[in-house]
Amino acid sequence: MDGESRKARFAACLEDDSANASGDVPITDPPIHPATRLVLWLLFLIAAQCMSGAMLACAFPLFLFFGRVALTRGLLLAWRARWLLLSVFAVLAWSVAGTPLWNSAASPTFEGVREAWRHSGRLFLILVSVGVFLEKTPMPDLMTASQTLFRPLEGFYVVRKALVRLMLTLRYAEDLPRPKNWRSLFDLPAPDVLDPVVIRSFPLRGADRLLISLGVFLLAAAFYFK
């Protein structure tokens, strides 16, 4: 089966699943639309760029409310990027001009360490939030959120084709076995058959629109008082 055939077959999963509503299994809508969760998460990533000091420290305990499993996945993702975090810290600590921490030519500056803690803390916060979000968001919900957000542009062929490609990538990433190292990725066979995935399609409700509006307002306030 070639790539175009797989895309065409997978595109059928993007249609409204209202036909399933007549089945024997009742379908209930989640309290918060997956698109709302995705938008709020993206707004949080943007708001993280405004955090520093006490605000940044107070943001980390929020992840405790998502459970131990989700927090563990977020911390594991941050641990895998430890060399990136250390590199960001070292570059900023030793490259920003200012007052040396001790009397030595190789000493980092006070201003550099402060900037290093701020930017590495933001990056650490983003990495943990990515892990928590992926743990708490099943792949079908993520597909539903993407379809809902792109729905106003689905009339354009390029947008719909890009959406199908995104769905294929997410579906392949879900079934991809955990590699031992990055070199083993080149030896993985391409999947010939994809199991069908039912993507629910339902509009945003009033509560979802209110949550998104509140998130945008808080983000604007964060940038204003930065």
N, C-alpha and C positions, 0 to 999 in steps of 0.2 A: 504494500500500500504506500503510495507516494505521499509527499508532504501535503500537496494540495487536497488530496482525498481526505486525509486526516483532518485538515482544517475545515473542510466542508462538512464532514460528519460531526465534528465537535461544535460547529456553529449552531447546529440544531439544539444544543444544550442551552443556548442563550435565549431561547424563546420563552415566553410566559408559560409557567407550569400550572396555569389555572385548570387545565384538564385533569390534573391530579387531585383537584379539590373534590371531585365526584367519587373518589375512591373510598374504600372502607376505613382507611386510617385518617382520622381528623388532622387537619393542618392548622396549627395555631401560630400566630405571628409572635416573634420575640418582643419583649417589652421595649427594647431599643433597636432601631433598624441598624443592620450592619454598616450601611453607608454613613449613618450618624457616628458610629464608633470610629470608622476610618477617618472621617473629617475631624473629629475631636482629637484623635491621635496625631494627625498632621498638624493641627493647631498647637498641640502641646510641643511638638518638635520645634516649631517656629518660636514658641514662647520660651523654650529652653535657651535660646540665644540671648534673651534678655536677663537671664538669671545670673546672679553672682552672690558671693558671700552667704549671708544667712538664708536668703531665698533659695539658693541652690542647695544648701544643706537641708532645708525643710522639705524639699521636693523628693528626696530619696525615701523617707519613711512612707510615702504614699504607696509605694510598690508593695508594702507589706499587706495591704488590703486585698491584693490579687492572689494570695495564697503562696505556699512554699514552693510548689512545683513551678509556677510561672516565674517567681523570683529567682529560682535556681537556674532556669533557662536563660534569664536575662543576665545573671552574673557569669554564667558560662560563656555567653557571647562576648561579654566584656573581657573575660580572661583570655579568650582567643585573640583579642585585639590588644593585649597588654604591651606588646612591643610598639605598636602605634601610639598608645597612650604615653609610654615612656619617652618616645621620640618627640612627641609634641611638648611634653614637659621640659625635656632637656633643651630643645631648640629655643623655646621662649625664655627659660630661666637664664640661659647663658648668652642670649643675643639682644635682649632689651637693655638699653643703657639706663644707668641709675646708680644707686648707692650700693657698694659691695657688701655682702653679708659678713665677710671677714676680710682681713687685710692680706689679700693675695691676688695676683694677677689672674688666677684661674677661678676666682670666686664668682658665683652667680650674683646677680643684683637683687635687691629687695623688690624692686618694681618688676623684674623679670619673673621671680618666683610667684609673685601675686598674680601676674598674667597667666603664668603656667598653670597654677591651681585653678584659675577661672576657666580657661579653655579646655584643659584636660577633664575637669569636672563636668563641663557641659557635654563633652564627647562621651564620657562614661555614662552620664544620665541618658543620652540618646541611645547608646548601645543597650542598656538595660531595658529601656522602654520598648525597643524593637523586639527583644526577646520575650518580654511580657505580653506584648500585643500579639505576636505570632502564636504564643502558647494559648491565649484566651480566644483567638479567632480561628475557627476551623476554616479549611480551605474553601468549602462551598459558600460560607458567609463572606469570605474575602472576594470571591467571584461575584456574589450578589451585590456587594457594595460597589465594586468596579463597574458592573453593568448599570447600576442605578445612577451613578455619577456621570457616566458617559452617555446615558440615554438621550439627553437633548441633542447630542451630536451624532447619533447613530444613523441619521439620514445620509451622512457623508460616507461614501464607500471607504475612503482611506481610514476614517476613524473606526468603522466597524471592522475592517481588516486588522487594524492595530489592536482592537479589543480582543479579537479571536486569537491573535498571536500572544497577547498577554495571558489569556485563559490557558492556552496550550503550555506556556512557560510555567505558570503556577501549577498546573496539573502534573507536568513532568517533574517539577521540583519536589512535589509531594511524594511521588513514587520513587524518587531517586534514592538508592541505598547510600548509607553513610560511608564515604570513601575513607580509606586509611590515610591517604595523603592526596595532594592535588594532582600528582602524576597518574594516579589510578583513574581519574576522571576521563582520561583519554581512552581507556580500555572498556568503558561502559558501553554496552550495545544500545542502539537507538530502539525505543519501543515501537513495535509494529501495530499493536492494538491497544487502544485506550479504553478503559472501562467507562461506561456512561456516568455522567455526573449530572444530577438534577440541581439546577440553579433556580431558586425561588425568585419570583419577580413580584414585588408589591411596592406601592408608592410610599413616600415619606408621609408620616402623620403629623398632626399639629404639635405633639410633644417633641418629635424629632426636629422639626423646624425651630422650635423654641430653644432646644438645647444647642443647635448649631448657631443660632443668633446670639445666645449667651456666650458661647465659646469665642465667637468673633469679637464681641464686645469686650470680653476680658483680655483678649490678645491685643486689641487696640489700646486698652487702658494700660497694659504692661509696657507697650512701646512708648506711650505718651509719658508715663511716669518714670521711664528708664533714666 
